[in-house]
Each structure stands twice: as structure tokens, then as C-alpha cells.
Amino acid sequence: MDVTIEGSNIRISDELEQYTLRKLDRLDRYLPRIRIVEVDLSHEHTRRGSDRVSAQITLRHDRGAILRAEEKAEGEIRIAIDGAVDKLYRQIQRFKGKRKRRGRDRFVASAEELSLAEDIPDVSDFQFDFANADEEQSGLPIARRKDVELNPMSELEAIDQMELLEEDFFMFFNAETQIINVLYRRRKGDYGLLVPITP
């Protein structure tokens, strides 16, 4: 399990790095074959005078599944790390509880992985409905499909188009890189760009 820890407006001290690694140490016991764990820690000052911290943990499984958890807190970064790890435990539990649908098992834990995995520790605020988790759904949970015409454009043109459409995301064919990108609006009000890569 390859772990990377990055910080935005926060210094990643050896003590903070060791604390984070200790909290993540058991993840591969609960879900074997985790390939990469990325931790993004951030700190920002608010207008109210209190400091807000956040921890986002992204887990990439060997077969391509991605689990992500984020927790925000005021003041202490360790509180945000603890909250994000607890949320990740719940996501791992959901991942392990999913059933195979239509031959797609990329995002479903295999029987071998389940036999190697330990039980998730008890989390008091866990609200997942296990009673109905094994019910087979009649179809995919996709409510709508839409054809998208992808015209070549620059990233700035894509921003303009997204603003015209008053959307929070926009898929387009990047004229410069010759690949499909997804532009999205971040919580801070600026933009992010998803660029596909082949593993």
C-alpha cells in the first residue's frame, strides 16, 4: 500500500505524518489489495476568525475502484483525519457489501479479499442499512442517459460554455491535448479539471 500525504497551507511534520500513517495502517487489513492511498490535508482561515482544517483520503483499489472520504473540522487537523478515516471505514463496508451486477465486478470485493479482510471496527454513528444491503436491485441506478456532443475547445472556452449552461461540471474534447476532459466547479468557487490517464 503506497501512501502519499500532501498539505495545503499546513506543514506536514514528522509527528503529523506518523499519526496519519498509524491511522491508515489497518486499512489494508479491512480491504486487501489497496494499491494507493492519497491524503490531502488543508488549513484555511475563515472570516469568523476560527481556523478550518480538512482531511481528504482517496483510496485506489487494485481493480480500479476508488473510495474517497473527506472530513472538515475547526482547529485540530487530527480531528479531521480521525473523521475521514471513520468515513472511509463505512465506505469500505459498503464496498464489501455490494453484490455483483451484470457481470461487472470491478467495484465489488472478491470472495478471496473478503476472506482475508478483518471486520471493520465498530463505529458508533454508522447508519448503513445492512438489512437491505443484499437485496438485488432490478436495474442499474442510472436515472437518465444523455448524449453529449463533444466539440474541440480550449479549457477557457470550456469554462465559458459551462458558465453559459449554468452547470457545475462540463465534459469536453480538449483541442490542445486531444483527449476528453471534465471541467468542474470546486467548493471554493474556482475550477478543477479531470484528465484521464491509463494505469
C-alpha positions, -999 to 999 in steps of 0.1 A, spaced: 0 0 0 16 32 -12 7 62 9 13 98 -1 5 128 22 2 163 9 -6 195 26 -21 229 16 -14 257 39 -3 232 65 32 218 73 34 180 73 56 175 103 72 141 111 48 138 140 17 145 118 29 121 91 34 93 117 0 100 132 -17 98 98 2 66 88 -8 50 121 -45 58 114 -42 43 79 -22 13 89 -51 -11 93 -69 -1 60 -54 -30 41 -64 -54 68 -101 -44 62 -97 -43 25 -68 -62 9 -52 -51 -23 -53 -14 -17 -28 0 -42 -26 37 -34 -38 59 -6 -36 97 -11 -41 120 18 -47 157 13 -46 179 44 -55 215 42 -59 245 65 -77 278 59 -86 309 79 -122 318 80 -139 352 83 -152 343 117 -116 341 129 -116 303 136 -94 281 115 -109 254 94 -90 222 86 -99 193 63 -86 159 55 -95 141 23 -84 104 19 -86 88 -15 -81 50 -17 -74 33 -50 -80 -4 -51 -61 -28 -73 -90 -33 -97 -97 4 -102 -123 11 -75 -119 45 -59 -131 53 -24 -129 88 -10 -138 104 23 -135 140 35 -139 155 69 -138 191 79 -132 204 114 -123 236 133 -89 239 148 -72 205 151 -62 185 119 -61 152 138 -99 155 144 -104 158 106 -81 129 100 -100 107 125 -133 116 110 -122 109 74 -108 75 84 -141 66 101 -160 76 70 -136 55 49 -143 25 71 -180 29 63 -172 32 26 -151 0 28 -180 -17 45 -204 -6 17 -178 -17 -9 -175 -51 7 -213 -55 9 -221 -47 -28 -233 -75 -50 -222 -83 -85 -245 -67 -111 -245 -75 -148 -211 -91 -148 -193 -60 -135 -171 -68 -105 -145 -41 -107 -160 -22 -78 -170 -53 -58 -148 -70 -32 -139 -106 -43 -146 -137 -21 -108 -140 -16 -105 -104 -4 -134 -108 19 -119 -140 34 -86 -121 40 -102 -90 54 -108 -83 91 -141 -69 104 -144 -32 104 -142 -17 139 -174 -7 155 -182 30 146 -209 44 168 -225 67 142 -226 41 115 -260 44 97 -257 19 68 -288 -3 64 -274 -38 64 -308 -54 64 -315 -43 28 -279 -43 16 -281 -77 0 -314 -71 -19 -308 -75 -56 -318 -43 -74 -338 -47 -106 -317 -24 -127 -288 0 -126 -293 31 -105 -289 54 -136 -320 76 -139 -310 93 -171 -287 90 -200 -277 119 -222 -258 121 -255 -231 148 -253 -217 164 -285 -180 169 -278 -167 198 -298 -130 206 -297 -123 236 -275 -97 251 -252 -100 250 -214 -110 287 -213 -137 281 -239 -150 252 -218 -152 274 -187 -172 299 -208 -195 272 -221 -201 257 -186 -209 292 -173 -234 297 -201 -251 264 -193 -251 273 -155 -237 238 -148 -213 226 -121 -194 203 -145 -188 201 -182 -173 174 -204 -154 185 -235 -128 174 -260 -96 193 -252 -83 207 -285 -48 210 -271 -44 176 -256 -68 157 -280 -85 139 -251 -118 141 -233 -117 162 -201 -143 170 -174 -143 205 -160 -159 211 -126 -166 239 -102 -149 235 -68 -164 245 -35 -140 274 -33 -155 288 -65 -126 281 -88 -123 252 -113 -109 217 -114 -101 196 -145 -103 158 -146 -78 144 -171 -80 107 -178 -49 85 -176 -44 49 -184 -30 28 -155 
